[in-house]
Amino acid sequence: MTASVTDTALLEQLKTVVDPNTGKDFVSTRQLKNLKIDGSSVSFEVELRYPAKSQIDALRAALIAAARRVPGVTNVSAEVGVKIVAHTVQRGLKVLPNVKNIIAVSSGKGGVGKSTVAVNLALALAAEGATVGMLDADIYGPSQPTMLGIDEKPESVDGNSLEPLVGHGIQASSIGFLIDADQPMVWRGPMVTQALQQLLTQTNWKDLDYLVVDMPPGTGDIALTLAQQVPVTGAVIVTTPQEIALIDARKGFKMFEKVGVPVVGLVENMAIHVCSKCGHAEHIFGTGGAQKMAADFGVEVLGSLPLDMRIREQADSGRPTVVAEPDSDIAATYRAIARKVALRIAEKAKDMSLKMPTIKVQNT
């Protein structure tokens, strides 16, 4: 006689499968949906709240194996999907209609590899299954056109807005698309801020899960104004282990804190150099700096990246590491960072502003 399958027995087994990114099971977190039992056949769905395309097959296999351990279960149908929603931004600002979440990638100073991290983060989010855009907010030194391998000019269908250009599947907007590469931007702060607002709001973004903003370096007027006016879901701060970089990274953290933007974590760039000739590993810029800053501010080190010539060469050639060497250890680190960023954003409160009705008061 075949044992009858119960919800209790099935849920207990499914609880043994833990999300590798959260350390929690899918039953307790209410991500298990539409559980059905029909005799010896079982079906269910699991809904992830962040992109994790590279892990879905393994998760699905683990869930099916767990369900099969229940006595009486012979057939299992399981689907693992992803649902990314908009999350809250700074008080007084509204989420953009076609952009669910904005991630600001910032650094307290130039020269720490912020733009390279930003483009690889965007590409890693896309590789994990998200729809991603890139806003190049570094007006004085736009580098994303080069890194994304885009040398076209954007089109305007209605004469008022721009169509985003696409590089490696990433929608992108940059002042670099509109000027010659050798043309200097001799604009004062208010003009730069206005130009960036136009690039953000007058680009016809196509239903983005995430818009990565490559912020200008530093914490001056332009960066501060952007942090106040752009509806940012979360910020990532890029630093090196060097004390000089960390001093400025701390200022960047304080800037976001001042305007109510949560910092989801730090990325430590140029953490170690391994000689390509002899294999000797050396911490050129020191060690432990990002970890100490993270402990001081109560945030996470999302990942550490090496000082590696390939990263520079690939970005300069218009094929950043995540697309140039998708199976490399460095690309895997970028994808792990991307999943952590998306997960920290998913843990925030959902934004309900677009679902709330507009109340109008009229004199009658």
Buried (B, 14 or more C-beta within 10 A) or exposed (E): EEEEBEEEBBBBBBBEBBBEBBEEBBBEEEBBEEBEBEEBEBBBBBBBBBBBBBBBEEBBEBBBBBBEEBEBBEEBEBBBEBEBEBBBBBEEBEBBEEBBBBBBBBBBBBEBBBBBBBBBBBBBBBBBBBBBBBBBBBBEBBBBBBBBEBEEEBEEEEEEBBBBBBBBEBBBBBBBBBBEEEEEBEBEEEEBBEBBBBBBEEBBBEEBBBBBBBBBBBBEEBBBBBBBBBBBBBBBBBBBBBEBBBBBBBEBBEBBEEBBBBBBBBBBBBBBBEEEEEEEEEBEBBEEBBBBBBEEBEBBBBBBBBBBEBBEEBBEEBBBBBBBBBEBEBBBBBBBBBBBBBBBBBEBEEBEEEEEEEEEEEEE
